[in-house]
């Protein structure tokens, strides 16, 4: 198919960009949470693992686009956070998880839109691949939402420290 198939200009590349954005925003989170003034090492390791998984998803989509004869054009990403602005009222860990939840939901919405493009083009192979990714994304949204709820319950301080040890 010319131009890379069903999503050449706005579909697959768009989602790969979404996964890259998701992968490139959280890398500062492990660094921030690992820093000597926060020191939540378990949560930092968790965000590092999540970032690596999102980068792998982006690579999978880019490889898929290339296999189908398309091109991958990466757009510039906004600069990621390098510091939390002041001390978040709800604590560093809860703030980080809320940010992660919003990015997970954004990624889910982009995958849904990508599925709509593939479905509209009648591309069942792409639909199947995106549906598999949607199932994973739903589980990720649920897991991060659960973490937000748990961190709200335990509160900042000792509760967050204990949660960090549980995640490690």
Helices and strands as residue ranges (DSSP letters): G 2-4, H 12-34, H 41-67, H 92-120, H 124-154, H 158-167
